[in-house]
Every structure is written in structure tokens, then in C-alpha cells.
């Protein structure tokens, strides 16, 4: 990606002491817009994300993307010398991202009380499975558990099937988005309103549960416990993924009445477009199954290209269901530069997704992908903290770094 000069977060230093997905994705987002992100890992082992999921030559592919733009250092917080070095890093930093359980942070002397007392201007993000303040606070938590507890799995899947868990990092990703804007709020409060640092407490359950709030509202106000409806959504009927004659799939949404009218006319049922029972969003859900069958039959008699040609001409809200090759090949996403090739010393070149948000004056960028374990020890500990070569050698010999 082209170099646009300093990013909008230039001058912000982030210490990322978190593993796997949620906390590191916050560091990723901040680093894309100019923050200097120092990723701290345990010597020898490193972040489990390095070998998580699909790998090439033993290196996790997701690691390469999530750890873009980060400086990678090692540090053993179980040793007093490691704790001292960590606090010296915080002396020069603005944000600390941690993901460990509270009891571990206390053992290592980097719980919020200790951090705030020594570094009152540091914004500390503690992103955990359960969050603080409840009986589960010190339990290990992962995205899978959050996807179950948030209500997502209960609502996802076929009517007669089991609760369905996503095969990707959904809860971690949603929590990371919430945590990233929380960090920016805290920095704004500190830097614009003259406040100090503060603790940001985010767990994996609540951001995803917020998206499921229609279910809790329905129970709270109506006593209704919503169940699984497959890919249908009665409030937006007809809404489903429909198989085409050439064994492809098309997703259709009819969330707004005018969109539903366009769909009815496109499939040759203009009579429904004039019938309030099928147009009114309050009355239409009663006919959800009937409408679903009509659309399924119409699409099933046509190829994907034939169906999409009709839908695009009629401005129906429909889209093909993509796999990875089709996603990368989409002409609209290619025009937007959604996926970009990045040079990498291990793989030569890797196509990764560009920064998600597009800013006209201060765009995000990718300077490099994930680096080797401890690749930046000398640059950070020597260049930033001023440690000598002999001091670095001593720390390495005792496995502090």
C-alpha cells in the first residue's frame, strides 16, 4: 500500500500484551492508522496465534495479517526483571492492551491498580472472556463460549437442528471493534478534555449480545423466547439463501416494503405488489413461508447469472453467496482495493484485507505483516529504552527476553 505519511494516530504508542484474537485485533486496528504497536510475547512460545488455524511452513496465516505493522518483542513477566522492563515500556506508552485473567495480572504486578498508580496517563484495555465484577471474572474465556452465552448460537441454525457456532472468530472480532472505539474515546477524554488514563473493561459476551438484543427485548416485553428459523427472517420476508439451477446460491433480503415490491414484480407476481397483506411490513411476516416458497421456486428454475441479471435490473436486494475465490474476484471489491498484496519475507507476497474503514484524508495502511518472535527486541529495548548490547545479552541469557 502507498505511504501517505504519518497516520492520524502517529505518536500514540500501544503495548499489546494479549494473545489470540480479540486483544490483538485492537492493536491491529490502531496500528493501521499510525499507532506504534509493540507486541509483547512470552520468550520461546509466543502468541498461540502464530500456529493457529491454517499454516504454511509452520506459520499461521491469520497471524501474518493480525500482526501487521507491529513490533514483536519477547518478555517474561514471571520474572521480576521482566516486570521492571514492562513498566519501563509503559513509562513511554499511551495504551496497554491485556487479555489475561485478573489473578494473573495481579501476580505480575500489571493489574489496573498497579498500572494506574505508576502510569496515571496510560489507558488500559482489559479484554477478557467474562469481564470484571461477577463470579466468572477469573475463568478462562474464549469466543466459542461467548457465541454460546450471547444468544447467537441459540438463534443460528436450522429450525430442527442444533445451535450453530460460527467457524470463524465472530465474538472476538465484534469485541475488538467495540474495544477499539472505546480506546479512542478514552484517548479523546485524556488528550482533549485533560483527563487521565482509565480502565476499559470489555468482555467477549456483551458486544455480541448487543446484536442479539431483539431476542431479549422480545422476552422482556412479550414473554417470547425466539428460536432458530434457519436463514429466514420473518420480519424481512422473503429473506433466505436460495439454490439456483446451476447449484449456486443467492441471498435475498426484503427488509423495506419498497424492496419487497421490487422483488414481487421481478419474479412475475405484480399482484402481490398491490396487496397490503404482502407489502405492509407488519402483515407480511404472516405470509413468510408462502413467499419463501415462491422465491425459492423462481430462483431454482434459473442459473445464478440469469437470476442476478433480473434482480440487478429491478434493483432487488440480492447477492451471490461467495466462497473465498469468488470474494477475491469480485469486480466491485477489486475496484475498492478491498484486498491488497503485501510483500513478506517468509512467503514472498500475501494477499490480505486492507483496513476496513476508509478515511479520505488519513487512510490506513499496511507497512508489513507479522514478524518473527522477538524480531524487534533490539530496536525496542535498545532504541526506545536505551539498553546496551551487554544488557540485552544478559536479559537474553536469563530468558527475560
C-alpha positions as CSV (number, residue, x, y, z in Angstrom):
1,X,0.0,0.0,0.0
2,X,1.3,3.5,-0.7
3,X,2.9,5.6,2.1
4,X,0.6,8.5,2.9
5,X,3.0,9.9,5.6
6,X,2.2,10.0,9.3
7,X,-1.1,8.4,10.2
8,X,-3.8,10.1,12.4
9,X,-2.5,8.1,15.4
10,X,1.1,8.9,14.9
11,X,2.8,9.5,18.3
12,X,0.5,7.0,20.1
13,X,2.4,4.0,21.5
14,X,0.5,0.9,22.3
15,X,1.8,-2.0,24.3
16,X,-0.1,-5.2,23.3
17,X,0.1,-8.0,25.9
18,X,-2.7,-10.2,24.7
19,X,-2.9,-13.4,22.7
20,X,-5.0,-15.0,20.0
21,X,-7.7,-12.8,18.5
22,X,-9.7,-10.1,20.4
23,X,-7.0,-8.0,22.0
24,X,-4.5,-8.3,19.1
25,X,-7.2,-7.2,16.7
26,X,-7.5,-3.9,18.6
27,X,-3.7,-3.5,18.2
28,X,-4.1,-4.3,14.5
29,X,-6.8,-1.6,14.0
30,X,-4.8,1.1,15.9
31,X,-1.6,0.2,14.1
32,X,-3.2,0.6,10.7
33,X,-3.7,4.2,11.4
34,X,-0.3,5.1,12.6
35,X,0.0,4.0,16.3
36,X,3.2,2.3,17.2
37,X,2.2,-1.1,18.4
38,X,4.7,-3.1,20.5
39,X,3.5,-6.7,20.8
40,X,4.9,-8.4,23.9
41,X,5.2,-12.2,23.8
42,X,6.4,-14.9,26.1
43,X,10.0,-16.0,25.1
44,X,10.2,-19.3,23.4
45,X,6.5,-19.9,22.9
46,X,5.0,-16.6,21.6
47,X,1.4,-15.9,20.8
48,X,-0.5,-19.2,20.0
49,X,-1.9,-17.3,17.0
50,X,1.5,-17.9,15.4
51,X,0.5,-21.5,14.7
52,X,-3.3,-21.3,14.9
53,X,-5.5,-22.4,12.0
54,X,-4.2,-22.9,8.5
55,X,-0.4,-22.8,8.3
56,X,2.2,-22.5,5.6
57,X,5.7,-23.7,6.5
58,X,4.5,-23.9,10.1
59,X,3.5,-20.2,10.3
60,X,-0.2,-19.4,11.0
61,X,-1.7,-17.5,8.1
62,X,-4.0,-15.5,10.3
63,X,-1.0,-14.4,12.4
64,X,0.5,-12.7,9.4
65,X,-2.5,-10.5,8.9
66,X,-3.5,-9.8,12.6
67,X,0.1,-8.9,13.5
68,X,0.6,-6.4,10.6
69,X,2.5,-3.2,11.4
70,X,3.5,-4.5,14.9
71,X,6.9,-4.6,16.5
72,X,7.4,-8.0,18.1
73,X,9.4,-8.3,21.3
74,X,9.7,-11.0,23.9
75,X,9.4,-10.6,27.7
76,X,8.9,-12.9,30.6
77,X,6.6,-11.3,33.1
78,X,7.0,-14.1,35.6
79,X,10.5,-12.7,36.4
80,X,10.9,-9.5,38.4
81,X,13.4,-8.2,35.8
82,X,10.7,-8.8,33.1
83,X,8.1,-6.9,35.2
84,X,10.5,-4.0,35.6
85,X,11.2,-3.9,31.9
86,X,7.5,-3.9,31.2
87,X,6.9,-0.9,33.4
88,X,9.7,0.9,31.7
89,X,7.9,0.3,28.4
90,X,4.7,1.7,30.0
91,X,6.6,4.9,31.0
92,X,6.8,5.8,27.3
93,X,3.4,4.4,26.2
94,X,-0.2,5.6,25.9
95,X,-2.3,2.4,25.8
96,X,-1.9,-1.0,27.3
97,X,-3.9,-3.9,25.9
98,X,-4.1,-7.0,28.1
99,X,-6.2,-10.2,27.9
100,X,-5.1,-12.3,30.8
101,X,-7.3,-13.2,33.8
102,X,-7.2,-10.7,36.7
103,X,-5.4,-13.1,39.0
104,X,-2.5,-13.4,36.5
105,X,-2.2,-9.6,36.1
106,X,-2.0,-9.2,39.9
107,X,0.8,-11.8,40.1
108,X,2.7,-10.0,37.5
109,X,2.1,-6.5,39.0
110,X,0.2,-5.2,36.0
111,X,-3.3,-5.2,37.3
112,X,-5.1,-1.8,36.8
113,X,-4.4,-0.5,40.3
114,X,-0.7,-1.1,39.9
115,X,-0.6,0.3,36.3
116,X,-2.6,3.4,37.2
117,X,-0.5,4.2,40.3
118,X,2.7,4.0,38.3
119,X,1.4,5.3,34.9
120,X,-1.6,7.5,35.5
121,X,-1.9,8.7,31.9
122,X,-2.0,5.1,30.4
123,X,-5.3,3.9,29.0
124,X,-5.6,0.2,29.9
125,X,-7.8,-2.1,27.9
126,X,-8.6,-5.3,29.7
127,X,-10.4,-7.6,27.2
128,X,-11.4,-10.9,28.7
129,X,-13.9,-13.7,28.3
130,X,-16.2,-12.6,31.1
131,X,-15.2,-9.1,32.3
132,X,-14.8,-7.9,35.8
133,X,-17.4,-7.8,38.6
134,X,-19.0,-11.2,38.5
135,X,-18.4,-14.8,39.7
136,X,-16.9,-15.8,36.4
137,X,-14.4,-13.0,36.2
138,X,-11.3,-15.2,36.7
139,X,-12.4,-18.0,34.5
140,X,-10.7,-18.6,31.1
141,X,-13.0,-17.5,28.3
142,X,-12.9,-17.9,24.5
143,X,-15.0,-16.7,21.6
144,X,-16.8,-20.0,21.3
145,X,-18.2,-19.7,24.8
146,X,-19.2,-16.1,24.2
147,X,-21.0,-17.2,21.0
148,X,-22.9,-19.7,23.0
149,X,-23.7,-17.4,26.0
150,X,-24.6,-14.3,24.0
151,X,-27.6,-16.0,22.4
152,X,-26.0,-16.1,19.0
153,X,-25.7,-19.9,18.8
154,X,-29.3,-20.4,20.0
155,X,-30.7,-18.3,17.2
156,X,-28.4,-19.6,14.5
157,X,-29.1,-22.8,12.6
158,X,-32.0,-24.7,11.0
159,X,-35.3,-25.0,12.9
160,X,-34.9,-28.7,13.6
161,X,-31.1,-28.5,14.0
162,X,-28.7,-27.9,16.9
163,X,-27.5,-24.4,18.0
164,X,-24.8,-23.4,15.5
165,X,-21.4,-21.9,16.2
166,X,-19.6,-19.9,13.6
167,X,-16.4,-21.4,12.0
168,X,-14.6,-18.1,12.4
169,X,-13.7,-15.6,15.2
170,X,-17.0,-13.8,15.4
171,X,-17.2,-12.9,19.1
172,X,-13.5,-11.9,19.2
173,X,-14.0,-9.6,16.1
174,X,-17.1,-7.9,17.4
175,X,-15.5,-7.4,20.9
176,X,-12.4,-6.0,19.2
177,X,-14.4,-3.4,17.3
178,X,-16.2,-2.3,20.4
179,X,-12.9,-2.1,22.3
180,X,-11.2,-0.1,19.6
181,X,-13.7,2.7,19.7
182,X,-13.6,2.5,23.5
183,X,-9.8,3.2,23.4
184,X,-10.3,6.1,21.1
185,X,-13.0,7.5,23.5
186,X,-10.6,7.2,26.4
187,X,-7.7,8.9,24.5
188,X,-10.0,11.7,23.4
189,X,-11.1,12.2,27.0
190,X,-7.4,12.2,28.1
191,X,-6.0,14.4,25.4
192,X,-8.8,16.8,24.6
193,X,-10.6,17.1,28.0
194,X,-7.5,16.9,30.1
195,X,-8.4,13.7,31.8
196,X,-6.1,10.9,32.9
197,X,-5.8,7.3,31.9
198,X,-8.6,4.9,32.8
199,X,-9.6,1.2,32.7
200,X,-11.6,-0.1,29.8
201,X,-13.4,-3.4,30.7
202,X,-14.7,-5.3,27.7
203,X,-15.7,-9.0,27.6
204,X,-16.4,-11.3,24.7
205,X,-20.1,-11.8,25.5
206,X,-21.6,-8.4,25.8
207,X,-20.7,-6.8,22.4
208,X,-22.2,-9.8,20.6
209,X,-25.2,-9.9,22.9
210,X,-25.9,-6.3,22.0
211,X,-26.5,-7.5,18.4
212,X,-28.9,-10.2,19.8
213,X,-30.9,-7.6,21.7
214,X,-34.1,-8.1,19.7
215,X,-34.3,-11.5,21.4
216,X,-34.0,-10.2,25.0
217,X,-36.4,-7.3,24.2
218,X,-39.0,-9.8,22.9
219,X,-38.7,-11.9,26.0
220,X,-38.7,-8.9,28.4
221,X,-41.7,-7.2,26.9
222,X,-43.7,-10.0,25.3
223,X,-42.6,-13.2,27.1
224,X,-41.5,-14.6,23.7
225,X,-38.4,-16.8,23.5
226,X,-37.2,-16.7,20.0
227,X,-35.9,-19.9,18.3
228,X,-34.0,-20.9,15.2
229,X,-35.5,-20.1,11.9
230,X,-32.7,-21.1,9.6
231,X,-31.8,-18.5,7.0
232,X,-35.3,-17.0,7.1
233,X,-36.2,-13.8,8.9
234,X,-40.0,-13.3,9.0
235,X,-39.6,-9.5,9.7
236,X,-37.8,-9.2,6.3
237,X,-39.7,-11.9,4.4
238,X,-38.9,-13.2,1.9
239,X,-35.3,-13.5,3.2
240,X,-33.2,-16.6,2.7
241,X,-30.4,-18.2,0.8
242,X,-31.8,-19.8,-2.3
243,X,-30.3,-22.5,-4.5
244,X,-30.1,-21.8,-8.3
245,X,-30.4,-24.2,-11.2
246,X,-26.6,-24.4,-11.6
247,X,-26.2,-25.3,-7.9
248,X,-25.1,-21.8,-6.7
249,X,-26.8,-19.7,-4.0
250,X,-28.4,-16.3,-3.9
251,X,-29.1,-14.4,-0.7
252,X,-32.3,-12.2,-0.8
253,X,-33.4,-9.5,1.6
254,X,-36.8,-7.7,1.7
255,X,-36.3,-5.6,4.8
256,X,-38.1,-2.5,3.4
257,X,-41.5,-2.5,1.8
258,X,-40.4,-0.9,-1.5
259,X,-37.7,-3.6,-1.8
260,X,-40.3,-6.3,-1.3
261,X,-42.4,-4.7,-4.0
262,X,-39.5,-4.8,-6.5
263,X,-38.9,-8.4,-5.7
264,X,-42.6,-9.4,-6.3
265,X,-42.6,-7.7,-9.7
266,X,-39.2,-9.2,-10.6
267,X,-40.5,-12.7,-10.1
268,X,-43.6,-12.1,-12.1
269,X,-46.1,-11.5,-9.2
270,X,-47.1,-7.9,-9.6
271,X,-50.4,-8.8,-7.8
272,X,-48.5,-9.2,-4.5
273,X,-47.0,-5.7,-5.0
274,X,-50.6,-4.3,-4.8
275,X,-51.7,-6.4,-1.9
276,X,-51.3,-4.8,1.6
277,X,-51.1,-8.2,3.2
278,X,-47.9,-8.8,1.4
279,X,-46.5,-5.3,1.3
280,X,-47.2,-4.0,4.8
281,X,-44.2,-4.9,7.0
282,X,-46.4,-5.7,10.0
283,X,-48.7,-8.0,8.0
284,X,-46.1,-9.6,5.7
285,X,-44.5,-11.9,8.2
286,X,-47.7,-14.0,8.4
287,X,-47.0,-15.0,4.8
288,X,-43.3,-15.6,5.2
289,X,-43.4,-19.3,4.4
290,X,-45.5,-18.8,1.3
291,X,-43.3,-16.0,0.0
292,X,-40.2,-18.1,0.7
293,X,-41.5,-20.9,-1.4
294,X,-42.4,-18.6,-4.3
295,X,-38.9,-17.1,-4.4
296,X,-37.2,-20.5,-4.0
297,X,-39.2,-21.9,-6.9
298,X,-38.4,-18.9,-9.2
299,X,-34.7,-18.8,-8.4
300,X,-34.5,-22.6,-8.6
301,X,-35.5,-22.5,-12.2
302,X,-32.7,-20.1,-13.2
303,X,-29.0,-20.1,-13.1
304,X,-27.1,-17.6,-10.8
305,X,-26.3,-15.3,-13.7
306,X,-29.9,-15.4,-15.0
307,X,-31.4,-14.6,-11.6
308,X,-28.9,-11.9,-10.8
309,X,-29.5,-10.2,-14.2
310,X,-33.2,-9.9,-13.4
311,X,-32.6,-8.8,-9.8
312,X,-30.0,-6.2,-10.7
313,X,-32.2,-4.7,-13.5
314,X,-35.1,-4.5,-11.0
315,X,-32.8,-3.2,-8.1
316,X,-33.8,-6.1,-5.9
317,X,-31.7,-6.6,-2.8
318,X,-29.9,-9.8,-3.7
319,X,-26.3,-11.0,-3.8
320,X,-24.5,-14.2,-4.7
321,X,-23.2,-16.3,-1.8
322,X,-19.4,-16.2,-2.3
323,X,-16.6,-18.6,-1.3
324,X,-13.1,-17.3,-0.9
325,X,-12.1,-17.3,-4.6
326,X,-15.3,-15.6,-5.6
327,X,-14.8,-13.0,-2.9
328,X,-11.3,-12.1,-4.1
329,X,-12.5,-12.0,-7.7
330,X,-15.5,-9.6,-7.2
331,X,-15.1,-6.7,-9.5
332,X,-16.6,-4.2,-7.1
333,X,-14.3,-5.2,-4.2
334,X,-11.4,-5.2,-6.6
335,X,-12.2,-1.6,-7.6
336,X,-12.3,-0.6,-4.0
337,X,-9.0,-2.2,-3.2
338,X,-10.5,-4.4,-0.5
339,X,-7.8,-7.0,-0.8
340,X,-4.2,-6.0,-1.3
341,X,-0.9,-7.9,-1.9
342,X,1.8,-7.2,0.7
343,X,5.4,-8.2,0.4
344,X,6.5,-10.7,3.1
345,X,10.0,-12.2,3.8
346,X,8.6,-15.6,4.6
347,X,6.0,-16.0,1.8
348,X,7.1,-13.5,-0.8
349,X,3.7,-12.0,-1.1
350,X,0.4,-12.4,0.8
351,X,-3.0,-11.0,-0.2
352,X,-4.7,-9.7,2.9
353,X,-7.7,-7.5,3.5
354,X,-6.9,-3.8,3.6
355,X,-8.0,-1.6,6.6
356,X,-11.8,-1.9,6.9
357,X,-12.6,1.8,7.3
358,X,-11.7,4.2,4.5
359,X,-10.8,7.7,5.5
360,X,-10.4,10.2,2.7
361,X,-7.5,12.3,4.3
362,X,-5.9,9.9,6.7
363,X,-6.2,6.4,5.2
364,X,-4.9,3.3,7.0
365,X,-2.0,1.4,5.6
366,X,-0.1,-1.9,5.9
367,X,3.7,-1.5,6.3
368,X,4.5,-5.1,6.9
369,X,2.9,-8.4,8.1
370,X,3.6,-10.4,11.2
371,X,7.2,-10.7,12.1
372,X,9.4,-13.4,13.8
373,X,9.3,-13.9,17.5
374,X,11.5,-11.2,19.2
375,X,12.4,-9.6,15.9
376,X,12.3,-6.1,17.4
377,X,13.9,-6.8,20.8
378,X,17.0,-4.7,19.9
379,X,15.0,-1.9,18.3
380,X,12.6,-1.5,21.2
381,X,14.7,-2.3,24.2
382,X,17.8,-0.7,22.8
383,X,16.4,2.1,20.7
384,X,13.5,3.1,22.9
385,X,14.6,2.2,26.4
386,X,18.3,2.7,25.8
387,X,19.6,-0.7,26.9
388,X,23.1,-1.5,25.9
389,X,24.2,-4.6,23.9
390,X,25.6,-6.1,27.1
391,X,22.4,-5.5,29.0
392,X,20.4,-7.1,26.1
393,X,22.7,-10.1,26.1
394,X,22.2,-10.5,29.9
395,X,18.5,-10.4,29.5
396,X,18.6,-13.0,26.7
397,X,20.9,-15.3,28.7
398,X,18.4,-15.4,31.6
399,X,15.4,-15.8,29.3
400,X,13.9,-12.5,30.4
401,X,13.6,-11.6,26.8
